[in-house]
């Protein structure tokens, strides 16, 4: 029987310096990875067709994703999780 691996991924809508509070949230909630969206920037956040993010994981790895469609963002997040876990 094949064992399924589950990953716990969080999301954070942040303003200002988003890395430090996002890292703290990842650790506090014991997440495997987290995607933080800078909601105070143009072309990002809830009311936009595009978004940008910083992905962090429990090893300290960080990847910044520039503005792109939300579908592209989802693919970037899947790649981030799949390629290094």
Residue pairs with C-beta under 8 A, 6 or more apart in sequence:
5 85
7 32
7 33
7 81
7 85
8 29
8 30
8 31
8 32
9 31
9 32
9 33
9 34
9 35
9 77
9 81
10 25
10 26
10 29
10 31
10 33
10 34
10 35
11 34
11 35
11 36
11 37
12 18
12 21
12 22
12 25
12 34
12 35
12 36
12 37
13 36
13 37
13 39
13 45
13 46
14 21
14 22
14 36
14 37
14 38
14 39
15 38
15 39
15 40
16 40
18 36
18 37
18 38
18 54
19 36
19 54
19 56
19 62
22 34
22 36
22 54
22 56
23 56
25 31
25 34
26 33
26 34
26 56
26 57
26 58
27 58
31 58
32 57
32 58
32 81
32 85
33 55
33 56
33 57
33 58
33 80
33 81
33 85
34 55
34 56
34 57
35 53
35 54
35 55
35 73
35 77
36 53
36 54
36 55
36 56
37 44
37 45
37 51
37 52
37 53
38 44
38 45
38 52
38 53
38 54
39 45
39 46
41 52
42 48
43 50
43 51
43 52
43 67
44 50
44 51
44 52
44 67
45 51
49 69
49 70
50 67
50 68
50 69
50 70
51 67
51 68
51 69
51 70
51 73
52 64
52 65
52 66
52 67
52 68
52 73
53 64
53 65
53 73
53 76
53 77
54 62
54 63
54 64
54 65
55 62
55 63
55 64
55 65
55 76
55 77
55 80
56 62
57 80
57 81
57 84
57 85
59 84
61 84
63 76
63 80
65 73
65 76
68 76
